[in-house]
């Protein structure tokens, strides 16, 4: 990274559906005229589209517009040298992401994205980790709904349990209690691209199957699968497979690895969605388990998304719970009041970028998770600015 970059953040992909929400959030929440000054710019392939989005989202004309093409290495190299942190919403990352990522690694520039593609993340860590260490580039994947609330939810609970009980939980259950909203078109496109890639390359399938593929090649302990509905007696609810568990669980295990196994080497974690009790709860759980629409032809498309009212009326509530060896049960929750895939995600990645810009000088170069790089500092920002609530529910 240059000694005095022009910007704190460049939002790459500002003309996409999520990118424009990021730009809108930064405009509303931060201004270059305020004391908490954030100097940021919008970047994309088309000057005309950037100007259109700037006007549509009522963004100040003081915000610079930068033309950049993810398919052009020189363009990416020029872009990343101008900023402390690149925030990119341009996915699927396995198709469009590597040139930008490599440019950040080479330049020592901070990087945050919305990636939910564990096989690509596994490949990028293996390919660029050593170089990132040398240049000081701090790379933080998965800074949206996948996987910030889940990664930080486990981190928050385990930190509390360590403090009050003297040791962490060996097994944490992540359970989505309530959620209203839509998954993004980018998430659907990434899922489709991953399915295609996995059919062509067995190593990709192995990375998808292995719960530790982002952490270590060593299988420490067999993990709960969470792939079939069951009735959870302790919570008195049916539980169904949660589609984002495939990425979130891997990020949580990577956090544990990067935090020097703060949760223990035998730590277990799974995620499911609670659907209620009785016959109705069972029927919903079975429906969720058999729903393949996200990766199908009728799933959301990139560039499409919910209306402003739908985003504002969305919400989510996630429980994290586990039994300690002392006989006590400990629990925490993470809740948000906006649509998870768009409204809340755009805020989470924005705050992740700002937080990284403030903390990266104290971090060694490398590939991180939100918990391992940003931890409590990000939790504080998310509660203060982004509408998230982190709560300890047990004693």
N, C-alpha and C positions, 0 to 999 in steps of 0.2 A: 504494500500500500504506500502511496506517495505520502510524504511527510505532512503536507497540508492539502488534503483533497478538497475539491470544490463543494462537495455535498456530503451530508451525513447519510442520506439514503437516496438511492435511485430505484424507483418502482419500475421494473421491467415487465411489460405485459399490461400496461395501463389501459389499453383499449379493450381488453377482454372483460367479461362480466365481473369476475372477482377483482381484477386489477383496478377497474374504475371505482369499485366500492372501497378499495384500499385508498385510492387517491382522494375520494370524498371524505373518508374518515380522517386522513391526515390534514386535509383542509379545515375540517370542522373542529378538530381537537387541538391542532398545533398551527402556529403561524410564525413566520420569520420575524414578526414584529413583537412577539411575546418574550417574556423573560426566559421561558423554557424553549429556547429557539431550536427548531429543527429545520435545517436547510435540506430540502428535498427536491427531486425532479421526476418528471414522468418520461418514460422511454418506451418506444415501440417502433414498428417498421414504417409507419405512415404518418407523415406530418399532418395530412388532412384529417386522419382519424384521431390523432392526438388532440388537435385543435377542437374537433367536434366533441370529444369526451370532456375536455376541459370546460367547454361552454355548457354542455349538457349537465355536468355535475357541479356547476357554479364554482369552479376552481379559479383562484386568482390568476390573472395573466402575469403575475410576478413569478409564478412557478415555471421553470424552464422546461422545454420540450426537447427531447433528444432522440434522434433517429438511430436505431440499432437493429441489426438483423442477427438472429440466433444461429443462422446457418453460415455466418461469416466470421471466421476467427479474428481477423483484424478488427472488425467492428466490435466484437466482444472485448478484446484487449483494450481498445480505446475507451469503452464504456466503464470498465471496472477500475481503471486508473483515476477516475474522476470522483470516486466516492469511498466513504468508509465501509458502507454495507450495501450490497445489492439485495433487493427484495424481488424475487421472481415468482410470478404466477403462471408462467408459460409452461404448460404440460401438454401431453404426457412427457415427463422429464426424460424417460428413456429414448424418446424420439428427438426432443428439442433441447435437452438440458446440458449435454456434456461440454459443448464448446464454452458456454458461459461458466460452468463450474470450473473447468480447467483454467480459464482466464483468471478467475478469482484466486485459485490456488497459486498460479504463477505470479500474480501480482501481490499476494498477501492481503487480499481484500476480503472482508467479512461477507457472509452469504447466508440467506434464509430462504426457504421455499415451502411449498405445500405438498411435498412429495409423499405419496402413499404407496410407493413402488419398491418393496423390500429387495427384490432381486437386483434392480438397478442400483439401489443404495449399497448393497453388498459389493457389487462390482466396483463402484466408484471409491468406496473406502479402501478396497484392496489396491486399486490402481493409483490413488492420489494421496493416501495418508502420509507417506514418507515425505512427499514434496510439500504438503501443507505444514508439516512440522518444521521444515526448513525455512519456508517463507513466512510463517506466522499466520497463515490464513485460517480463520475460524469458520467452519462450515456447520450449519445447524439445519438438518432436514426436518420435515414434518412439523411445521409451525402453525398448522391450522387445527380444525376439529380432530383431524388425525395429525398429531397425537397429543397435543398440548394438555387438554383437560385430563386425559388418562395418565399420561406420564407424570404430570405435576400432582395429580390426585394421589397416586401411589406414593410419590415423594413426600407430599404433605402429611399423609397418614403415617408413613414409616418414621418420619422425623418426630412426630408427636409421640408415637409409641416408644421410640428409643428414649425419649426424654422422661416419660412417666413410668416406663416399665424396665428400662435398662437394656433392652434388646429389642430387635425388630420382629415383625411377624414372618413366619416361615411360609405362609400362604395367604395371599390377598385375592379376594374375589372382586372384580370390577363388574358392577351390574347397572345397566341403564334402566333407571326407574321410570322415567318419562322422557319423551322426545317428540316434538312437533316441528317438522321442517323437512327439507329436501337435501339429498346429497347433490353435490355439484356435478355439472357436466364434465368437468375436468377429472373428477373421481371416477366417473363412468368410463371416460376415454382411457384413463390409466389402467383400469381393470381390464378392458378389452385388449389393450396393447400388451398387458402382462400375460393374458391367456394365450394370445398368438405367439408371443416369444417363448413361453414355457413349452408349447407344443413342438417348437423347433430346437430347443436346447435343454437337455436333461439337467444341466447344472443350474439352470434357472428354476426348474421345478424343485430341485433339492434345496435351494435357498428359500423357496416359498414354504416348504414343509418344515424345515429346521427352525425351531423356536429361538435358537441362539445364533442365527445366521448373521445378525448384525453385531454380535458380541464376541463370540469365540467359537472355534471349531470343535471345542470339547463339549460333549453333552453332559451337563452336570447332574441333572435329575429329570426324569420323565415328567412332562408337563400335562396338566389336565387339558383335554381336547376341546371341550365346549362346543362340539359340533352337532349335538343332538339335544332335542328338548327333554327336560326332566323337571320333576317337581322338587323345589328346594324347600325342605321341611323347616329349616332355620328361618327362612324369609317368608314362608307360607305363600309362595308364588311359583307359578310355572316360569321356567327360564328357557329362552330360545337362543340359538346361535346369533351372534352379532357380527355383521359383515365386516366391520372395521377391525375386528380382533386380530385379523391376520397381520396387520401392520402395527397396531398399537402394542400388542404383546411383545413383539420383537424390539420395539423402541424402549419399552420398559426394561427388558433384559439388557439392552445395551446401556441404559442409564445405570443399572446395577453394576455392570462391568466397569464402566468409566468412573463410577463413584467408589472404586476399589471394593466391590461387593458389600456395600453398606447394608444391603438387605439380606446378605448371607449367600454362600455358594449353593445352598440347597433351596433357594427361594422358588416358590411356585406362584404363577399368576395366570388367571384366565378372565375373559370378558364374555358376558352374555346380556341379553335383554329380558327384563322381567315383564311378564304379560298378564299377571293376575292369577287368582285362584279359580278352582272349580272347572266345569266343562268349558266355560267361555275362555278362561285363561289357557287351557290346553289347546283349544281350537286355534286361538291366535298364535300360540307358540308353534304349532305345526304349520300354520300358514307362513309365518316368518321363515321357518326352516326351509320351506319349499319355494320361497320367492326368489327368482333369478332375474328379476326385471332390471336391476341396476346394470348388469352386464349385457342385457338384451337390446334388441333394436328399438324398443319403446322406452329405453332409459333416457335420462337427461342428456342433452347435447351441449358440447362446449359453446359458450357464448349465450346460452339460454339460462334462465334462472327465474326465481319467484319475484313477484311484484314487491314493491316497497311495503305494502300492508302485510303481505305474507311473511316477509323478512322480520318485520317489527313484531308480529304475533307469534313467532316461533319461540321455542324454548327447549331446554334439556336439563336433566337432573340425573347425576351419576353417583351411585353409592360405591364406596370402597370399604370392605369389611373383612375381618379376619380374627381367628381365635389365637390368643397368645398361649405360650406354654405355661404361663402363670394361672391359666384358667379363665382369664378375662377375655371378653370380646371387645374389640376396638373398631370404630368406624368413622369415616369421614365422607364428605360429599363435595362435588363440584357442580354448580348450577350456572346456567346462563339464560338470559331472557330474550335472546334473538335466535332467528333461524340458524342452526348450527353450521350448515354447509356454506353459507354465504355471509349473512350479517355478522355472526360471531367470528367466523373464520377470518374475515377481512380485518377485524380488530385485533385478533390474536396475532396474526403475522405482522401487523404494523407494530404492535408493542414489542414483539420479539425482536424486530429489526432495531428499534430504538434502544431496547435493553442491551442488545449485542453491541451496538455502537458505543455504549457507555462502559461496558465491561470487558471488551475484547482485548484491550491493552494488558489486562491481567491474566489472560488465558494463553496457554501454549497453543501453537497452531495444531490443527487436526479436525477430525469429524466428531461432532458432539450431538447430544439430544438437548431438548429444552431443559430438562431437569438437571443434567450434568453441567451445562454451560451457564444457565441463567437462574435456575432454582428459585429461591425466595424473592429475589429482586424482580423476577417476572411475575410471580404470584402477586406481589404488591402492586405492580403496574396494571395487571389485569383486573384486580379488584377496584383500583382507583379510577381507571379510565374505560375499561372495555366491557363492564357489566357482568363479570364473573364473580361468583361467591364461593369461597373455599371455607368449609365448615367442619369442625370436629364435632361429631354427633354423639360419641361415647364420652364417658367420664375421662 
